[in-house]
Each structure stands twice: as structure tokens, then as C-alpha cells.
């Protein structure tokens, strides 16, 4: 009977960084850059809330602007049409339409903490977001990234936050961030 320790493990290829680590570095915000990003988003949230003038409680209003948490972000991304289907022929659309499906909400970008433990909680978001052409922005803050993201939406912690396309000040700020990258 072979021992369990004899299982083959993939060998690393020299000092070449893999493509996922390179893309992580380009999309990762930390330190002063992260602080500036979160402050500008907070200002955008305040101005959008002021301009909206809705009588909704703040937490409900935030839920309308953001997809909060890994499960909610995954759900919204799965309901979005893949990028190939959006530009593909009409034959790719479902033949039977159901009236009980939720309306399609689009995400402009997804913020994910890079210090999530265990890692597999957010691993699927990269492929799912790339298939929907939604940019991922990683937040790293010395094991406190989830606390920093949670502050945005008035929660203690948040591992992932998706910004819904609403055409408000928040979306304009995210557009600027995406264009700069």
C-alpha cells in the first residue's frame, strides 16, 4: 500500500511568476493607495445617498448599491450572462423564458480581500468574474482587508463586495479606478 506522502505535487517553474500572481499585483490595493481608494468610495457613497434622497434605511440602501458577501457576489455573477453570450448570436439565449427569475443585475467591479482564509472561499470569483468581464480589485491590509471592506458597507467584516451598476457617483469613481489600472 503506497503511503500518502508519496503523492505527486506540481513543481514550480524557476523564478517565473505565474499569470495569476502578476494580475494580483496589478489589481491589488494596499497601504496609502488603499486608504485613498476607500476614502474616495466613501465620499461617493455619501454623495450618492444625498442625491438619491430616498427614505430607505441606510443598510437597505447600501444593499441596493452593493452586492455584499461572497455568496451574494457569486449569485449575482452567476445570474449575469457570460461575456461570450452577450456578444454572441441570439441562439444562445434560453428558449423558454420564466417569469419567476430575478431581474439581471450587473456588477461593475468586485472588491475581494486577498487575505481571506481559507483561500478557497474566494478562489472561484476570479474565473467567474473574468467570464463575465467584471474586474476584480484585491484589497490587502496586513490581515485586516475584510475589516476595511466591511467599513464601507457598515458591517464588521466583508470578504467580497460587488458594486452594482446604478449610474451614480459610486459608479463614476469605480470607472475612474478601472480606467487608471
Secondary structure as UniProt FT lines:
FT   HELIX           4..6
FT   TURN            14..15
FT   HELIX           19..26
FT   STRAND          28..29
FT   HELIX           31..52
FT   HELIX           58..65
FT   STRAND          66..68
FT   HELIX           70..79
FT   HELIX           83..87
FT   HELIX           90..92
FT   TURN            99..100
FT   STRAND          107..113
FT   TURN            114..115
FT   HELIX           120..131
FT   TURN            132..133
FT   STRAND          135..139
FT   TURN            142..143
FT   HELIX           145..152
FT   TURN            153..154
FT   STRAND          160..164
FT   HELIX           169..180
//
